[in-house]
Amino acid sequence: MIPVKLKPFKIIFFLFLISITHTSCDKDAINKVDISDIEVTTDVERFDELFYTTDPENLSNLKQKFPYLFPKSNPDSVWINKMQNKDEQALFEESQKLYADFTDESQKINSLFKHIKYYYPNFNEPKVITILTNVDYNSNVILADSLLFVSLDIFLGKDNQVYSEFPNYIKQNYTKEHLIVAVANKFSEQYISPLAFKSFVARMVQAGKKMALTQSFLPNIERVEIIGYTDDQYGWAENSEIEIWKYFMQNEMLYDTNPQLSSRFIEEAPFSKFFLEVDKDSPGRIGTWFGWQIVDSYLKNNDTSIQKVMLMDNEEIFKKSKYKPKK
């Protein structure tokens, strides 16, 4: 039995379809590109396996191979205790049920790297290192120069008992299918210019940029998985598009700089906060969904590359997007 009260592990290792079908088909086709001639190297190191199966007397060999994962300030006793900790060993065993064979994930990462290189030829693929962080969801994916750390214990399945005390909106995307999306999101962030203006519409477009670029990197992944919604949540967003947009317009929110609008409509939350009865039915981050529609509309109505859009002013994107809610 896996303990359900694992304390978050602050990654001391490293100091330094229904309503969506008609929309996804056309847009996904646009994102399909030929990567057959692109060469990348996908180097995956299973540090989690090595760490939790290494005998303590061989710890020095592990430290020599992964010096950046063993801060000198920690004595060997710290690492030996971790190796032998029953809760951590149980968590490792649980993760092995899904990831003992990492071939499928490696192939997906390889395809991701090829797509990134298609759009950004100077991209240098990092070494991929799988780790466990005792369900520290803030450290699910860490990109540090030439190293990409993927915490496998954040992707064990939303119904796994490890997450029994987590709220549904948090664990909804703790799935094997969402692992590659989380990795792609981390790379997308590297290619988007910092947010210059704090208006609500600028913040929505900023979030939408990330969705659009991630989908370009993962053209075979459905939109519902890219944004991390359920089918019902995505369908609700589509069916409510006109009314929500009216709400934003009537309340003069688009150019409002109130930072609370981000927590209400863009940041992770169990639902979006209109302060109406409809809240209970809405998914969180509806502003992100709208930002994605705006970016898609801009790309459709303007002859430009997605790379250039990632660097553009967000309010300019909105003004020239010709975005209109679908009737």
C-alpha positions in Angstrom: 0.0 0.0 0.0 1.4 3.4 -1.0 1.3 6.0 1.8 -1.1 8.8 1.0 0.6 11.5 3.0 3.9 11.8 1.3 5.5 15.2 2.1 6.4 17.3 -0.9 10.0 16.8 -1.9 11.7 20.1 -2.8 14.0 18.5 -5.3 17.1 18.8 -3.2 18.7 16.7 -5.9 19.0 19.9 -8.0 19.8 23.0 -6.2 20.7 25.3 -9.0 -15.2 13.3 -29.5 -17.9 15.3 -29.1 -17.8 19.1 -29.2 -14.1 19.4 -29.9 -14.0 17.2 -33.0 -14.9 19.8 -35.6 -12.5 22.4 -34.2 -9.5 20.1 -33.7 -9.4 18.5 -37.1 -8.8 21.6 -39.2 -6.4 23.2 -36.7 -4.4 20.0 -36.1 -4.0 19.6 -39.9 -2.4 23.1 -40.1 0.2 22.0 -37.5 1.3 18.9 -39.3 4.8 19.4 -40.7 7.4 17.1 -42.3 10.1 16.2 -39.7 11.3 13.1 -41.5 14.7 14.6 -42.4 15.3 16.2 -39.0 17.9 14.4 -36.9 18.0 14.7 -33.1 19.6 12.8 -30.3 17.3 11.6 -27.5 19.4 10.6 -24.5 17.4 9.3 -21.6 19.0 8.5 -18.2 16.8 6.6 -15.7 18.2 8.2 -12.6 15.1 7.1 -10.6 15.9 3.4 -11.4 19.6 3.7 -10.7 19.1 5.5 -7.4 16.5 3.3 -5.9 18.1 0.0 -7.0 21.8 0.9 -6.2 23.4 -0.7 -3.2 24.7 1.9 -0.7 28.2 0.8 -1.2 28.0 1.8 -4.8 26.7 5.3 -4.1 30.0 6.8 -5.0 29.7 5.5 -8.6 26.3 7.2 -8.8 27.6 10.4 -7.5 30.4 10.4 -10.0 28.0 9.9 -12.9 25.5 12.5 -11.7 27.5 15.0 -9.7 24.9 17.8 -10.3 22.3 15.8 -8.4 24.3 15.4 -5.2 25.0 18.7 -3.4 28.2 18.5 -1.5 26.5 20.0 1.5 24.7 16.7 2.1 26.6 13.8 3.6 26.3 10.3 2.1 24.0 9.4 5.0 21.3 11.6 3.5 21.3 9.7 0.2 21.5 6.3 1.8 18.5 7.1 4.0 16.6 8.1 0.9 17.6 4.9 -0.9 16.3 2.8 1.9 13.3 4.9 2.9 10.2 2.6 2.7 7.8 5.3 1.5 10.1 6.3 -1.3 10.8 2.7 -2.3 7.0 2.2 -2.4 6.6 5.3 -4.6 9.3 4.0 -6.9 7.6 0.6 -7.2 4.4 2.4 -8.0 6.0 4.5 -10.7 7.6 1.3 -12.2 4.1 -0.1 -12.9 3.8 2.5 -15.6 7.4 3.4 -16.5 9.5 0.3 -16.2 9.5 0.4 -20.0 10.1 4.0 -21.0 10.3 3.3 -24.8 7.0 4.9 -25.7 7.8 8.1 -23.7 11.3 8.3 -25.3 9.7 8.1 -28.8 7.3 10.9 -27.9 10.1 13.0 -26.6 12.1 12.3 -29.7 9.2 13.4 -31.9 8.9 16.5 -29.7 12.5 17.4 -30.2 12.2 17.0 -33.9 9.3 19.4 -34.0 11.0 21.9 -31.8 14.0 21.8 -34.2 11.7 22.2 -37.2 10.5 25.5 -35.8 13.8 26.5 -34.1 16.8 25.0 -36.0 19.3 26.2 -33.3 17.6 24.0 -30.7 20.0 21.8 -28.8 18.2 18.8 -27.4 19.0 18.3 -23.7 19.7 15.1 -21.9 16.5 13.7 -20.3 16.8 12.5 -16.7 13.9 10.8 -15.0 13.6 11.4 -11.3 11.1 11.1 -8.4 10.4 14.2 -6.2 7.9 12.7 -3.7 5.0 14.2 -5.6 6.3 17.8 -5.6 4.0 19.0 -8.4 5.9 22.3 -8.7 8.8 20.3 -9.9 7.1 18.0 -12.4 9.4 19.1 -15.3 12.6 21.2 -14.8 14.6 22.5 -17.8 18.1 23.6 -16.8 20.3 24.3 -19.8 21.4 21.0 -21.2 19.4 18.9 -18.7 15.7 18.1 -18.6 14.4 16.5 -15.4 11.1 14.7 -15.6 9.4 13.7 -12.3 7.6 10.4 -13.1 5.7 10.3 -9.8 3.6 13.3 -11.0 2.2 11.2 -13.9 0.9 8.0 -12.3 -2.8 8.5 -13.2 -5.3 10.8 -11.7 -7.0 8.0 -9.8 -3.8 6.7 -8.2 -4.0 6.5 -4.4 -0.9 8.5 -4.1 -2.9 11.6 -5.1 -6.0 10.7 -2.9 -5.7 14.0 -0.9 -5.1 16.2 -4.0 -8.1 18.2 -5.4 -9.5 17.0 -8.7 -8.5 20.0 -10.7 -4.8 19.5 -9.6 -4.6 15.8 -10.2 -6.7 15.8 -13.4 -3.5 16.0 -15.5 -1.3 13.7 -13.4 -1.5 11.1 -16.2 0.8 9.2 -18.4 -0.8 10.9 -21.5 -0.1 14.4 -20.1 3.6 13.8 -19.4 4.7 14.8 -22.9 2.4 17.9 -22.8 4.0 19.0 -19.6 7.5 18.6 -21.2 6.4 20.5 -24.3 4.9 23.3 -22.2 8.3 23.8 -20.5 10.0 24.2 -23.9 7.3 26.5 -25.2 7.9 28.9 -22.3 11.5 29.4 -23.6 10.3 30.9 -26.9 7.7 33.3 -25.8 8.7 36.9 -25.1 8.0 38.2 -21.6 4.7 39.8 -20.9 5.0 43.5 -21.5 1.5 44.8 -20.8 -0.7 43.7 -17.9 -4.1 44.1 -19.4 -6.4 41.1 -19.1 -6.5 40.5 -22.8 -2.7 40.6 -23.0 -2.5 38.1 -20.2 -5.0 35.8 -22.0 -3.0 36.0 -25.2 0.2 35.3 -23.3 -1.4 32.1 -22.0 -2.8 31.3 -25.4 0.6 31.6 -27.0 1.8 28.8 -24.9 -1.1 26.6 -25.9 -0.6 27.4 -29.6 3.1 26.7 -29.6 2.8 23.5 -27.6 0.2 22.2 -30.1 2.7 23.0 -32.9 5.3 21.0 -31.1 2.7 18.1 -30.5 0.5 18.1 -33.6 -0.7 14.6 -32.9 -2.0 15.4 -29.4 -5.7 16.6 -29.2 -6.4 20.1 -28.1 -8.3 18.8 -25.1 -5.1 17.2 -23.8 -3.0 20.2 -24.6 -5.0 22.5 -22.4 -5.6 19.8 -19.8 -9.4 19.8 -19.9 -11.8 16.9 -19.9 -14.0 16.5 -23.0 -16.9 17.9 -21.0 -14.9 21.0 -19.9 -13.7 21.7 -23.4 -17.3 21.3 -24.7 -18.5 23.7 -22.0 -16.0 26.3 -23.1 -17.1 26.0 -26.8 -20.8 26.0 -26.0 -20.4 29.0 -23.7 -18.0 31.0 -25.9 -20.5 33.7 -26.9 -21.9 34.3 -23.5 -18.5 34.4 -21.7 -17.2 36.9 -24.3 -20.3 39.1 -23.7 -19.5 38.9 -20.0 -16.0 40.1 -20.6 -17.1 42.9 -22.9 -20.0 44.1 -20.8 -17.9 44.3 -17.7 -15.1 46.1 -19.6 -12.5 43.5 -18.6 -10.3 43.3 -21.7 -8.1 46.2 -20.9 -8.5 46.0 -17.2 -5.2 45.7 -15.4 -6.6 44.2 -12.1 -4.3 41.3 -11.2 -7.2 39.4 -9.7 -8.5 38.7 -13.2 -5.5 36.3 -13.6 -6.5 34.2 -10.6 -10.1 34.3 -11.6 -9.7 33.2 -15.2 -6.1 32.2 -16.2 -4.3 30.5 -13.3 -5.0 26.9 -12.1 -8.2 26.8 -10.3 -11.2 24.3 -9.8 -13.4 26.7 -11.8 -13.4 30.1 -13.4 -14.9 32.8 -11.2 -17.7 34.8 -12.8 -19.3 35.1 -9.4 -22.4 33.6 -10.9 -24.3 30.3 -10.7 -22.4 29.2 -13.8 -19.2 29.0 -11.9 -19.9 25.5 -10.7 -20.0 24.2 -14.2 -17.1 26.1 -15.6 -13.5 24.8 -15.9 -10.6 26.8 -14.5 -8.4 28.8 -16.8 -11.1 29.8 -19.2 -9.1 32.9 -20.0 -6.3 30.6 -21.3 -8.8 28.9 -23.6 -9.9 32.3 -25.0 -6.3 33.4 -25.4 -5.7 30.3 -27.5 -8.7 31.1 -29.7 -7.4 34.6 -30.2 -3.9 33.4 -31.2 -5.4 30.8 -33.5 -7.6 33.5 -35.1 -4.5 35.7 -35.6 -2.6 32.9 -37.3 -5.5 32.2 -39.5 -6.1 35.8 -40.6 -2.5 37.0 -41.0 0.4 35.7 -43.1 3.1 35.1 -40.5 4.9 32.3 -38.7 4.1 31.1 -35.3 7.7 31.9 -34.3 7.1 35.6 -35.0 3.8 35.5 -33.2 5.5 34.3 -30.1 7.5 37.5 -30.0 4.7 39.9 -30.9 2.9 42.4 -28.7 -0.1 40.6 -27.2 -2.5 43.5 -27.6 -1.5 43.9 -31.2 -2.2 40.2 -31.7 -5.7 40.7 -30.3 -6.5 43.8 -32.3 -5.4 42.1 -35.6 -6.7 38.7 -34.9 -10.3 39.4 -36.1 -11.4 37.1 -33.3 -15.1 36.6 -33.0 -16.9 34.0 -30.8 -18.4 31.2 -32.8 -22.2 31.2 -33.1 
